[in-house]
Amino acid sequence: MEDTYRTIAAPSEGLYKEKGSKFIALAYPVYSEEDVKEHLTELRKKYFDARHHCYAYSLGADKSRYRANDDGEPNHSAGDPILGQIRSADLSNVLVVVVRYFGGTKLGVSGLIHAYKTATAEAIANATIIEKHETALLQVHFTYPQMNDVMGLVKEYELAVRDQQFELECQMTLEVRKKLQAELTTRLEDLDAVTVAVVA
């Protein structure tokens, strides 16, 4: 199973101006539809006076979850060109929102496609592209005596610990590469008094 994908390391911006209209492209690394919604809500507040907030995103190592939204621009003149740029850069787990301030002169569909495409391309060009592995979050419950065995596996698999609580009943949230998820789950569950649940 291919679990490696290209994404951006941090948010980035691009800008395109045409006949008084301004197209501000904002690119973000995202991991879920929830992340997408949060960014859109924030941007609609921040750029409340803009005419359009068009966007596209792609999620998952296989890029199977994606969406393009024209937000009132003519059909396929905004969201699709944004998505096209995300795809041509071979990125996933990324959201690009292009905020448009209307300058009074209509650009026509071909002009809009060019503007949204160019602004998005600039935001991507300004981003640092990194390779990441698709991961899952596992919640592991165990009793205190199992601590050494669980920590041994955490070290062996070089897992990132996202959250932990150590009392009589212990709990850890571990980030694991998708392709190692089944193997690790089996090894954890082979230990006495250890249960594993998938969080995300």
C-alpha positions in Angstrom: 0.0 0.0 0.0 1.4 3.3 -1.0 1.3 5.6 2.0 3.7 8.4 1.0 2.4 11.7 -0.3 3.7 15.2 -1.1 2.3 18.2 0.8 3.3 21.6 2.0 5.2 22.1 5.2 3.4 25.3 6.3 0.9 27.9 5.0 1.9 30.0 2.0 0.5 32.8 -0.1 0.3 33.9 -3.7 -1.1 37.1 -5.3 -2.4 37.9 -8.8 -3.8 41.2 -9.9 -5.8 41.8 -13.1 -7.8 44.9 -14.1 -8.2 46.1 -10.6 -9.2 42.6 -9.3 -7.0 41.1 -6.6 -6.7 37.3 -6.2 -5.1 36.3 -2.9 -4.3 32.6 -2.8 -3.8 31.0 0.6 -2.5 27.4 0.8 -2.7 25.3 4.0 -1.6 21.8 5.0 -4.8 20.0 6.2 -5.7 16.5 7.4 -9.5 16.4 7.3 -12.7 18.0 6.1 -12.9 19.6 9.6 -9.5 21.3 9.1 -10.9 22.6 5.7 -14.0 24.0 7.4 -12.0 25.8 10.1 -9.8 27.5 7.6 -12.7 28.6 5.5 -14.6 30.0 8.5 -11.5 32.0 9.6 -10.8 33.3 6.1 -14.5 34.4 5.6 -14.2 36.4 8.8 -10.8 37.9 7.9 -11.7 38.7 4.3 -15.4 39.4 5.0 -15.4 42.2 2.4 -14.2 40.0 -0.5 -16.5 39.1 -3.3 -15.6 35.4 -3.5 -13.8 32.7 -1.4 -13.1 30.0 -4.0 -11.3 26.9 -3.0 -10.2 23.3 -3.6 -8.6 20.6 -1.5 -7.2 17.1 -1.9 -6.9 14.6 1.0 -5.3 11.2 1.6 -2.2 9.6 0.2 -4.4 8.2 -2.6 -5.9 11.7 -3.2 -9.4 10.1 -3.2 -11.1 12.8 -1.3 -11.2 16.2 -3.0 -13.5 19.1 -3.8 -13.6 22.2 -5.9 -15.9 25.1 -5.1 -16.5 28.2 -7.3 -18.3 30.2 -4.6 -20.5 32.1 -7.0 -18.0 32.5 -9.9 -19.1 31.0 -13.3 -19.0 27.2 -13.2 -15.6 25.6 -13.4 -13.8 29.0 -13.6 -12.3 29.0 -10.1 -12.5 25.7 -8.1 -11.3 23.5 -11.0 -8.3 25.6 -11.9 -7.3 25.7 -8.2 -7.7 21.9 -8.0 -5.8 21.5 -11.3 -2.8 23.3 -9.8 -2.8 21.1 -6.6 -2.9 18.0 -8.9 -0.2 19.2 -11.3 2.1 19.8 -8.3 1.2 16.2 -7.1 0.1 17.5 -3.7 -2.3 16.1 -1.2 -3.6 17.0 2.3 -3.6 20.6 1.1 -6.3 23.3 0.8 -6.0 26.4 -1.4 -8.5 29.2 -0.9 -8.4 32.1 -3.4 -10.0 35.3 -2.1 -11.1 37.6 -4.8 -11.6 41.3 -4.5 -13.6 42.5 -7.6 -12.1 45.5 -9.3 -15.1 46.6 -11.4 -14.0 45.1 -14.7 -15.3 41.6 -15.7 -12.5 39.3 -16.7 -14.6 36.7 -18.6 -14.3 32.9 -18.0 -10.9 32.5 -19.6 -9.6 35.5 -17.7 -10.9 34.0 -14.4 -9.4 30.6 -15.1 -6.1 32.2 -15.7 -6.3 34.4 -12.6 -7.3 31.5 -10.2 -4.7 29.2 -11.8 -1.9 31.8 -11.6 -2.6 32.9 -8.0 -2.7 29.2 -6.9 0.5 28.3 -8.7 2.3 31.2 -6.9 1.1 30.1 -3.5 2.4 26.6 -4.3 5.7 27.9 -5.6 6.1 29.9 -2.4 5.5 26.8 -0.3 8.1 24.3 1.0 7.1 20.9 -0.5 7.7 17.9 1.8 7.1 14.1 1.6 5.0 12.6 4.4 3.7 9.2 5.3 0.0 8.7 5.8 -0.6 7.9 9.4 -3.3 6.6 11.8 -3.8 7.5 15.4 -4.1 4.5 17.8 -5.3 4.8 21.4 -3.6 2.2 23.5 -5.0 1.3 27.0 -2.8 -0.7 29.3 -2.1 -1.3 33.0 1.0 0.1 34.6 3.0 -3.2 34.6 2.8 -3.3 30.8 4.5 0.1 30.5 8.0 -1.2 29.6 6.6 -3.6 26.9 4.5 -0.8 25.3 7.3 1.7 25.5 9.6 -0.9 23.9 7.3 -1.0 20.8 7.0 2.8 20.7 10.9 3.0 20.5 11.2 0.1 18.0 8.6 1.6 15.6 9.8 5.2 16.3 6.3 6.3 17.0 5.2 9.8 17.8 3.4 10.0 21.1 0.5 12.5 20.7 -1.0 12.2 24.2 -0.3 10.1 27.3 -1.8 9.6 30.8 0.0 7.4 33.3 -2.0 6.3 36.3 -3.0 2.8 37.4 -4.8 2.6 34.0 -2.5 4.1 31.4 -3.4 5.5 28.0 -1.4 6.7 25.1 -2.3 8.1 21.7 0.3 7.0 19.1 0.8 8.1 15.5 1.8 5.2 13.3 2.4 4.8 9.5 -0.7 3.4 7.9 1.1 0.5 6.4 2.5 -0.6 9.8 -0.9 -0.1 11.6 -2.1 -3.7 11.4 1.3 -5.2 12.4 1.7 -2.8 15.3 -1.9 -3.4 16.5 -1.3 -7.2 16.5 1.9 -6.8 18.5 0.3 -4.5 21.1 -2.7 -6.7 21.5 -0.5 -9.8 22.0 0.7 -8.2 25.2 -1.4 -8.9 28.4 -4.1 -6.4 29.3 -3.5 -4.1 26.4 -6.3 -2.8 24.2 -6.0 -0.8 21.0 -8.6 1.5 19.4 -8.2 3.5 16.2 -8.9 7.2 16.8 -8.3 8.6 13.3 
